[in-house]
Amino acid sequence: MLVVILMFLNSYLPYRLNLLAELTSENTRDIYRKRHGLTRAEWRVLVNLAEAQSLTASALCQRVPAHKTKISRALAELERRGWVRRLTDGKDRRIAHASLTLRGTRALARIRPEMEAATEALLAPLSDEDRAKVDEGLAVLERLFDRNETP
């Protein structure tokens, strides 16, 4: 029975992707958590805000992905640190647009090189060809889940 389950899990894409996500995240956890005092959600919100001028909590939930409660807590903590600013939408006061402050941008500039170095160390055993295959495979899977684009 165990062999059948393992054979299933070894070919079950959601399990494999989740396992790899957890293992790769463990590789960088000490950087964002221990060195910079961030939770996983805070780190992900920070880096996503760096990629966009402004995002709502709902947009962050889709990009991170995480439950709205975690995103809300992450935004509140990053705002408390002075790394994020939230402005209420002029048309709908229930919506707030979050963006990085200069202080947040500077914090990210300190953290990002460490995260990139950890990622590079993780990928170091792969050949250039294997890296290209990984990137290509991930890009294909990402397109499958992008509702605005067809594969």
C-alpha positions as YAML, in Angstrom:
chain: A
units: angstrom
residues:
- id: 1
  name: MET
  ca: [0.00, 0.00, 0.00]
- id: 2
  name: LEU
  ca: [2.80, 2.45, 0.92]
- id: 3
  name: VAL
  ca: [4.54, 1.78, -2.40]
- id: 4
  name: VAL
  ca: [1.33, 2.60, -4.28]
- id: 5
  name: ILE
  ca: [0.93, 5.85, -2.33]
- id: 6
  name: LEU
  ca: [4.55, 6.86, -2.97]
- id: 7
  name: MET
  ca: [4.19, 6.04, -6.66]
- id: 8
  name: PHE
  ca: [1.12, 8.28, -6.74]
- id: 9
  name: LEU
  ca: [2.81, 11.12, -4.85]
- id: 10
  name: ASN
  ca: [5.93, 10.91, -7.01]
- id: 11
  name: SER
  ca: [3.79, 11.56, -10.07]
- id: 12
  name: TYR
  ca: [1.19, 13.87, -8.50]
- id: 13
  name: LEU
  ca: [2.12, 17.36, -9.73]
- id: 14
  name: PRO
  ca: [0.47, 19.43, -6.96]
- id: 15
  name: TYR
  ca: [2.32, 17.41, -4.31]
- id: 16
  name: ARG
  ca: [5.65, 17.68, -6.09]
- id: 17
  name: LEU
  ca: [5.33, 21.42, -6.70]
- id: 18
  name: ASN
  ca: [4.27, 22.03, -3.08]
- id: 19
  name: LEU
  ca: [7.11, 19.90, -1.74]
- id: 20
  name: LEU
  ca: [9.66, 21.75, -3.88]
- id: 21
  name: ALA
  ca: [8.18, 25.11, -2.86]
- id: 22
  name: GLU
  ca: [8.49, 24.19, 0.81]
- id: 23
  name: LEU
  ca: [12.03, 22.86, 0.43]
- id: 24
  name: THR
  ca: [13.22, 25.89, -1.52]
- id: 25
  name: SER
  ca: [11.50, 28.22, 0.94]
- id: 26
  name: GLU
  ca: [13.31, 26.51, 3.83]
- id: 27
  name: ASN
  ca: [16.53, 27.39, 2.01]
- id: 28
  name: THR
  ca: [15.81, 31.11, 2.39]
- id: 29
  name: ARG
  ca: [13.77, 31.17, 5.62]
- id: 30
  name: ASP
  ca: [16.73, 32.05, 7.85]
- id: 31
  name: ILE
  ca: [17.41, 35.11, 5.72]
- id: 32
  name: TYR
  ca: [14.00, 36.73, 5.87]
- id: 33
  name: ARG
  ca: [13.00, 35.41, 9.29]
- id: 34
  name: LYS
  ca: [16.13, 35.37, 11.46]
- id: 35
  name: ARG
  ca: [18.22, 38.09, 9.84]
- id: 36
  name: HIS
  ca: [15.40, 40.49, 8.99]
- id: 37
  name: GLY
  ca: [12.54, 39.54, 11.33]
- id: 38
  name: LEU
  ca: [9.98, 38.93, 8.59]
- id: 39
  name: THR
  ca: [7.33, 36.26, 8.32]
- id: 40
  name: ARG
  ca: [6.94, 34.41, 5.03]
- id: 41
  name: ALA
  ca: [3.84, 36.46, 4.22]
- id: 42
  name: GLU
  ca: [5.64, 39.73, 5.01]
- id: 43
  name: TRP
  ca: [8.56, 38.79, 2.77]
- id: 44
  name: ARG
  ca: [6.23, 37.81, -0.07]
- id: 45
  name: VAL
  ca: [4.17, 40.99, 0.28]
- id: 46
  name: LEU
  ca: [7.35, 43.08, 0.30]
- id: 47
  name: VAL
  ca: [8.79, 41.52, -2.84]
- id: 48
  name: ASN
  ca: [5.44, 41.64, -4.66]
- id: 49
  name: LEU
  ca: [5.02, 45.33, -3.86]
- id: 50
  name: ALA
  ca: [8.47, 45.90, -5.34]
- id: 51
  name: GLU
  ca: [7.23, 44.44, -8.62]
- id: 52
  name: ALA
  ca: [4.18, 46.74, -8.83]
- id: 53
  name: GLN
  ca: [3.64, 50.41, -8.09]
- id: 54
  name: SER
  ca: [0.63, 49.67, -5.92]
- id: 55
  name: LEU
  ca: [-1.46, 46.62, -5.02]
- id: 56
  name: THR
  ca: [-4.64, 46.04, -3.05]
- id: 57
  name: ALA
  ca: [-4.88, 43.30, -0.43]
- id: 58
  name: SER
  ca: [-7.04, 41.28, -2.84]
- id: 59
  name: ALA
  ca: [-4.43, 41.55, -5.58]
- id: 60
  name: LEU
  ca: [-1.73, 40.52, -3.11]
- id: 61
  name: CYS
  ca: [-3.81, 37.48, -2.08]
- id: 62
  name: GLN
  ca: [-3.77, 36.31, -5.69]
- id: 63
  name: ARG
  ca: [-0.08, 36.97, -6.19]
- id: 64
  name: VAL
  ca: [1.33, 35.61, -2.93]
- id: 65
  name: PRO
  ca: [-1.02, 33.43, -2.56]
- id: 66
  name: ALA
  ca: [-2.25, 33.52, 1.01]
- id: 67
  name: HIS
  ca: [-5.44, 34.01, 2.97]
- id: 68
  name: LYS
  ca: [-6.58, 37.63, 3.24]
- id: 69
  name: THR
  ca: [-6.03, 37.56, 7.02]
- id: 70
  name: LYS
  ca: [-2.33, 36.76, 6.59]
- id: 71
  name: ILE
  ca: [-1.94, 39.44, 3.95]
- id: 72
  name: SER
  ca: [-3.72, 41.98, 6.14]
- id: 73
  name: ARG
  ca: [-1.46, 41.18, 9.10]
- id: 74
  name: ALA
  ca: [1.63, 41.33, 6.87]
- id: 75
  name: LEU
  ca: [0.58, 44.71, 5.50]
- id: 76
  name: ALA
  ca: [-0.11, 46.04, 8.99]
- id: 77
  name: GLU
  ca: [3.33, 44.94, 10.25]
- id: 78
  name: LEU
  ca: [5.13, 46.33, 7.20]
- id: 79
  name: GLU
  ca: [3.22, 49.58, 7.60]
- id: 80
  name: ARG
  ca: [4.17, 49.67, 11.31]
- id: 81
  name: ARG
  ca: [7.83, 49.35, 10.27]
- id: 82
  name: GLY
  ca: [7.40, 52.20, 7.84]
- id: 83
  name: TRP
  ca: [8.12, 49.97, 4.85]
- id: 84
  name: VAL
  ca: [4.63, 50.14, 3.34]
- id: 85
  name: ARG
  ca: [2.11, 52.91, 2.89]
- id: 86
  name: ARG
  ca: [-1.60, 52.24, 2.39]
- id: 87
  name: LEU
  ca: [-3.86, 54.81, 0.80]
- id: 88
  name: THR
  ca: [-7.65, 54.52, 0.73]
- id: 89
  name: ASP
  ca: [-9.17, 54.35, -2.74]
- id: 90
  name: GLY
  ca: [-10.91, 57.59, -3.68]
- id: 91
  name: LYS
  ca: [-13.86, 55.79, -5.28]
- id: 92
  name: ASP
  ca: [-14.29, 52.89, -2.83]
- id: 93
  name: ARG
  ca: [-13.24, 53.54, 0.75]
- id: 94
  name: ARG
  ca: [-13.26, 49.78, 1.49]
- id: 95
  name: ILE
  ca: [-10.19, 49.37, -0.73]
- id: 96
  name: ALA
  ca: [-6.65, 50.44, 0.19]
- id: 97
  name: HIS
  ca: [-3.72, 50.57, -2.20]
- id: 98
  name: ALA
  ca: [-0.41, 49.48, -0.70]
- id: 99
  name: SER
  ca: [2.99, 50.55, -1.96]
- id: 100
  name: LEU
  ca: [6.56, 50.48, -0.74]
- id: 101
  name: THR
  ca: [7.96, 53.51, 0.99]
- id: 102
  name: LEU
  ca: [11.54, 54.64, 0.47]
- id: 103
  name: ARG
  ca: [12.38, 52.87, 3.72]
- id: 104
  name: GLY
  ca: [10.77, 49.67, 2.39]
- id: 105
  name: THR
  ca: [12.65, 49.96, -0.88]
- id: 106
  name: ARG
  ca: [15.91, 50.32, 1.03]
- id: 107
  name: ALA
  ca: [15.08, 47.32, 3.23]
- id: 108
  name: LEU
  ca: [14.36, 45.24, 0.16]
- id: 109
  name: ALA
  ca: [17.66, 46.37, -1.37]
- id: 110
  name: ARG
  ca: [19.43, 44.91, 1.70]
- id: 111
  name: ILE
  ca: [17.47, 41.64, 1.75]
- id: 112
  name: ARG
  ca: [17.18, 40.86, -1.95]
- id: 113
  name: PRO
  ca: [20.90, 40.19, -2.65]
- id: 114
  name: GLU
  ca: [20.95, 37.68, 0.21]
- id: 115
  name: MET
  ca: [17.87, 35.93, -1.18]
- id: 116
  name: GLU
  ca: [19.33, 35.91, -4.69]
- id: 117
  name: ALA
  ca: [22.61, 34.46, -3.40]
- id: 118
  name: ALA
  ca: [20.71, 31.70, -1.57]
- id: 119
  name: THR
  ca: [18.76, 30.92, -4.72]
- id: 120
  name: GLU
  ca: [21.95, 30.86, -6.78]
- id: 121
  name: ALA
  ca: [23.54, 28.46, -4.28]
- id: 122
  name: LEU
  ca: [20.49, 26.21, -4.52]
- id: 123
  name: LEU
  ca: [20.72, 26.13, -8.32]
- id: 124
  name: ALA
  ca: [24.52, 25.90, -8.48]
- id: 125
  name: PRO
  ca: [24.58, 22.09, -9.00]
- id: 126
  name: LEU
  ca: [22.46, 22.45, -12.16]
- id: 127
  name: SER
  ca: [24.05, 22.84, -15.56]
- id: 128
  name: ASP
  ca: [23.06, 25.81, -17.72]
- id: 129
  name: GLU
  ca: [20.99, 23.40, -19.81]
- id: 130
  name: ASP
  ca: [19.16, 22.04, -16.75]
- id: 131
  name: ARG
  ca: [18.48, 25.59, -15.51]
- id: 132
  name: ALA
  ca: [17.01, 26.48, -18.89]
- id: 133
  name: LYS
  ca: [14.80, 23.37, -18.75]
- id: 134
  name: VAL
  ca: [13.56, 24.25, -15.27]
- id: 135
  name: ASP
  ca: [12.79, 27.83, -16.34]
- id: 136
  name: GLU
  ca: [11.05, 26.64, -19.49]
- id: 137
  name: GLY
  ca: [8.95, 24.07, -17.64]
- id: 138
  name: LEU
  ca: [7.92, 26.57, -14.98]
- id: 139
  name: ALA
  ca: [7.02, 29.13, -17.65]
- id: 140
  name: VAL
  ca: [4.77, 26.62, -19.40]
- id: 141
  name: LEU
  ca: [3.01, 25.75, -16.12]
- id: 142
  name: GLU
  ca: [2.63, 29.43, -15.23]
- id: 143
  name: ARG
  ca: [1.00, 30.11, -18.60]
- id: 144
  name: LEU
  ca: [-1.46, 27.27, -17.99]
- id: 145
  name: PHE
  ca: [-2.67, 29.03, -14.86]
- id: 146
  name: ASP
  ca: [-2.64, 32.56, -16.27]
- id: 147
  name: ARG
  ca: [-6.29, 33.14, -17.07]
- id: 148
  name: ASN
  ca: [-5.44, 36.03, -19.37]
- id: 149
  name: GLU
  ca: [-3.17, 34.01, -21.63]
- id: 150
  name: THR
  ca: [-3.65, 30.77, -23.51]
- id: 151
  name: PRO
  ca: [-0.85, 28.18, -23.70]
...
